[in-house]
Amino acid sequence: MEKADATLGELDNLQVVLGMLADHISPYCTPASPEPKEVKVADGKLEEAKAPLERVLEEVVARLCKLQSMVNDMVARLR
């Protein structure tokens, strides 16, 4: 669990650095696209019980997807 928490912390640091990079290169790029919106659950079904590590790993995957979209946006803006 400690490693998962450390991973989340490092992903936060990476997001900050990517944001700084985006700010730095923005004068040389096309306008930024809006950030993707969070997907909301359509139906009100009860969530199944998950282990704490499983919840953290799902959050890690979600943050990695968001960071990947940030990088893809920067690459597209640089082209």
C-alpha positions, 0 to 999 in steps of 0.5 A: 500500500505504501508503494501505491501511495508513493506512486500516486505522489509521483504522479502528482509531481509528474502532473505538475511538471507537465503543467509547467511544460505546457505553460512554457511551450504554450506561446509556440503552440496552437490553443489548448483543448479543454480538459476532459470531463469526468465520466459520471455513473449513469445509473445509481447502482451500488458500488461493489466493495473493493480492497483499498489497494484495488481502489488506489490502483484504479486511481493510479490508472485514471491518473495515468490516462489523464497524464497521457491525454495531457501529453497527447494534447501537447504533442498535437499542439506542437505539430 
